[in-house]
Amino acid sequence: MLWNRNFSLLVAANVLLYAAVYLLYPLLHRWLVGDGGLTPLQAGGVCALFAPAMFLLGAFNNYWVDHYARKAVAERSLLAIALASLLYPYAGSPELVGALRVVQGAAFGVAVMATGATLAIDVTPGDKRTPANRVFAWSSILGAVAGLVTALVGAEVWPFHSLLYLSAGLCLGAVLLVSMVEVCFRAPLDVPHCSFDRFLLFRSVPAGGNMLVVPFVLGILAVAVPDIFFYLCTAAGFIGYLLFRQVYTRLMHGRLQVLLGQSLVIGGVLAMLSYPGSRCVLYLAAGCVGLGSGFSVGQFLRMMILLPRHCERASGFQTYLLLWEVGIVLGAWAAFVPAFNPFALSFMAAVAGLLLYQLYLHDYFERHVEA
């Protein structure tokens, strides 16, 4: 059974974690521009330090979860994220804010490995692990949208400090949920201190690099259109895809799925370019972008689940999680570059992603999936 008690607790913790992390993006950016005196591009660069920091501790992932209690690794990394959130008001310079972003990024990389790529697999039956990976991926998106909406709504109602407390509280809630998970004891294993296990799977990197285009476009649009209803319409598009897959259970051909998905994204972005003043068009386009992103991510996630060989599933899924965050952060930062038209950049990225998949990646997948 997929939705057992332990798995449900981990999914709920994952939603809280992503909400806590994504709440900070617009919150810190506004604070750095308003109180810190930085330009939007500079503030975006400070916030973006989160992404490369996720890779700092990855080489130790496998040693930590095989030598220490896996729940403890998850709980301590979540506590580090919460503590860093509480320290932002005391950071007297952009450099110290950047250092806290690095701490949170490094801890986040460990947290998602310990929960989504390790504990979730431990508590899931062997024949349900592929659906478990999909559930965790989609729950991450749900949590991210919840965090962004909370930040936009909360910034108009609550002071900066209160929202930081909320972010820390969400992380503490995730710690509580993880602490309630029951996992079998595993004796410490004699594994090397540094490795790429549970960190990066190079066999999946081409698929992840192509997939990165999807969160890149979403990151651009999240910054370019800071509108609560826009986010909700995008989330509705994702939900529409999930409902479609519940009804249409047959496996879609990869080329068709990505063609459909990226065409919807391209159409939505073109509509935003063509009718910049229409709110109705904007919200319909957001639904198209969400729906199209769902189709595209569905295929890319399937590839990154199937490409790993035996005992590489955790590494493959962690690669997906890391590259998704990199795409979001790169897109959000690019949206602040004055020379870029965010909608034109989104259009070019979506077209490039479609061409790369059709001309190279699908054949790469077919050659390596059973190799």
N, C-alpha and C positions, 0 to 999 in steps of 0.2 A: 504494500500500500504506500503510495507516494506521500499523501497528506497525513502522515503520522504526527504525533505530538511534537517530537523533536524537530522534525523538518518544518513544521508550522512555526515553531518558536524562532528558528533560524531565519525564515523568510521575513517574519515580522521584525526581527532585529536588523535585517538587511535594509528594509524600508526605512527604519528609523535612522540608520547610519547614513544612507544617501540623502535623506531629508536634512540631516544635520550638516552635512558637508556642502550641499548645494545651496542651503540657506545662506552660507557665508559668502558665496561669490558676489552677488549684488550688494550685500550688506557691507563687506569690506571695501569694495570698489567705491561705493558712494562715500564712505568714511574717509578713504585715502584722498579722494578728490576734494571733498568738502572741508575736512579738518586738517588733512595732511598737506594740502596745497599741490598735489601732484596733478599732472595732466591725465586725461582718461587713458592715454596709451601707456604712460608710466605706471599708473595704478593697475592697469590690466596686466602689465608685465610682472608686477609684484605678486598679484593673485595667481598668475600662471606658473610661478615657481612650484606650486603644488604638483604639477604634472611630472617634471623630471625627477622630483624628489621621490615619487612612487617607486623608482627603480633603484634607489640607493641601498636598500637592505635586502633586495630580492635574492641575492646570492646566498643568503643565510636562511631562506624560507624553509627549505627541506630539512636542514639540521634542527631548526627550532621545533617544528611540529613532530619530528620523529625522536627528538631527545627529551623534550619537555611535554608537559600536559597541554594538549591542543586547546582546550578551553581556556587555560591560563594565558596562552599566547594571544588568543582572540581578545580576552577581557583586558589585558594590559595594553594592547594596541588601541583599543577603543577608549580606555581611560586616558591615554596620551593625547588623543584627539580632543577629548573633552577638556583636559587641563589647558591645552594650548588655546582653545577658544576663550577660556576665562582670562588668559594673560594678555590678550590683544589691547585692552585699555591701558595697560602699563608699558606698552611698547612705545618708546618716545621718539622713534625714528622709522622711516621706511625700511631701513636695513633690519631692524629688529622685527618688524612685521614680516619681512621676507623670511627671516630665520624661523619664525613661528609657522609660516606656510610650508617651509621645508620639513619641519618636524611633523606637521599634520600630514603632508604628502607621504612621507616615509612610513608613518604609522598606519595610514590608510592602505598603503600597498600590502602591509602585513595583515591588516584586519580582513580585507576582502579575500586574501589567500586562506587565512585560517578559518573563515566562515564559509564562503561560497565554494572555494576550491578544495576544502579539506573536510570540515565537520559535516557539511551538507552531504558529501559523498559517504561519509562514515555512517550516517543515520538513514541512508536510502538503500532499499533493496537493489541488487545488482541489475535487474531488468528495468529499473525505474530511473537510472542515473542520467540518461539523456533528457527525459522530461524534467528532471530536477535542475539540470543546467539551464534549461529554457526558462523555467519558473524564476530562478534567481536572476537571470538576465532581465526579464521583464519587470520583476519587482524592483530592480535597480532604477529602471526608467520611471516607474511609479513614484518611488521615493524622491528622485531628482525633481520631478515636476512639482511634487508637494513642497519640497524645500524652496524652489523658486517662487511659487505662488505665496508661500508663507512670508518670504522676505519682502515681496512687493506689497502685500497687504499690511504686514507688520510694521514696515518702515513708516507708514502713515499714521500708525496708532501708538506704537511703543517706542521707547528710546533705544538707542544703540546697545546699551548695556543689557537691557532686558532680552533683546534678541540673541545676544551672545549667551546669556544664561539658558535661553531656550535651546540653542544648538547644543550646548554642553548637556542639558537635561535629556535631549533625545539620545545622545551617545550613552548617557548613564542608563537610560531605558533599554538600549541595546545590550549593555553589559548585564543588566538584570535578566533579560530574556535568554542570553547565552548561558548564564549561570544555571538556569533551570533545565538546560539540555542534558540528557543522560547519554553518555557515550561509554563504550567498553574500554577498560584499561588496556593500554598498549605499552609493553615493556620498551624502554629506550633502545633504539637501534644504533649500531655503530656505522654512522654515515659521515661523509666528509663535511667539514665545516662550510665549505663553499661549493655550490654547484648551480646548474640552471634548472634543476628539478623544482617543480612548483613555482617557477618564476617565468622563464621564457622557453617556448618551444619553437625553434627556428623553422621547423617544418610547416608551422602554421602562420609564420610571419607574412608570407605573401598574401594570404587570405585576409589577415588582420590589417595589412597595409591598405588593401582595397576597401575593406569594411570601414576603415578610418574616415573615409569620405563622408559617410552618413552622419556620424556625430559631429564632424567638422561643419557641415551645413547647419545642423541643429544648434551648434554653439554660436555660429554667426547670427542666426535668426533670433536666438534667445537674447542677444545683446541689442541687435538692430531694432527689435520690436518688443520692448519691455512692457508688455500688455498682459494682464492677468487672463483675459478671455482668450487671447491668442494662444497662451500656453495650454489652457483648458481644451481649446479646439484641436491643438496638436495632440494632446493626450487622448482626446476622443478618437482621433484617427488611428492611433496605436491600438486602442481598444476595439475599434472596428476591424482591424486586421485580425486580432485574436478571436473575435467572434466569427469572422469568416473562416478561420482555420478550424474552429469547432464544428462548423457546418460542413465545410469542404475538407474532408480528411484525407483525400488522395494526395500523394506526393506530387507536387508541381515540378516541372522541369526547371532546373536552375536558371538556364538562359531566359526562359519566359518570366520567371518570378522576379529576377533582377531587372529585366526590361520593363515589366509592369511597374515595379516599385520606383525605379529611377525616373521613369516617364512621368509618374504622378508627382514626384518631387520637382522635376524640371517644369512641369505644367504649373504647379503651385507657385514656384519662384517667378516664372514668367508673368503670371497674373499679378503678383505684387509689383513687378516692374512696370507693367502696362497700366495698372490702375492704382497709383500710389495713394490717392486720397479716399478710396472707398473702403470703409470699415467692413461692409458686407463681403466684398471680394477678399479682403485680408483674412477674415475668419474662415471663409470657404477654402482659401488657399492653405491656411494652416491645417485644416482637416486633411487636405490632399497630401501635404508634406508629411503629416503624421502617419497616414495610411500607407503612403509610398515607402516611408522609412521602415515601417513594420514589415512590408514585403521584402525589402532589401535585407534588413537585419535578419529576418527569418532564414534566408538562404545563407548568409555569411556565417551566422551562428551554427547552422547545421554543418557547414564545411569545417568550422573550427572544432566541432565536437567529433566529427568523423575522421579528420586527418591524423590525430594522435594515434600512435600504436598502443600496444598493451602497456598499462601502467603509466601512460603519458596524459591521461585525461585531465588531471589536476593542472599540469603544466599548460596544456592547451587552453583550458578555460581561464586560467590566470592571465595568459597572453591576451585573450579576448578582453578581459576586464580592464587590463592596463591600457591597451590600445584604444578602447572606447573612451576612457578618461582623457587620454592624450588628444584625441580628436576633438572632444568637447572644448578643452582648454585652448587648443590652437585656434579653433574657430572663434571662440569668444575673444581671444586676444587680437586676431586678425580684423575683427569687426571694429576695433578702435583705431585702426590705421587710417588716417585721413585720406590717403590716396586711393583707398579701395571703396568702391560702391558695394555695400554688403550683399545686395541682391544679385548684382552681376557676378560677384565672386562666388556666391552660392550656386548660381547657374553653371558657371564654368567648372566648379568642383563636381557637381552632380553629373554633368556630361562626361568629364574625365573618368569618373568612377564607373559609369556605364560602359564606356569604350574599353577601359582596362579589363573589366570583367569579361566582356564578350570576346575580346581579341586575345586575351592571355589567361586569365585566372581560371575560367571554367575548364579549359584543357589541362591546366596544371592540376586542378582538383581531380579530374578524371584519371590522370596518370598516377597520382600519389595516394589516392584514397585507399587502395587495396594493396599498395606496394609494401 
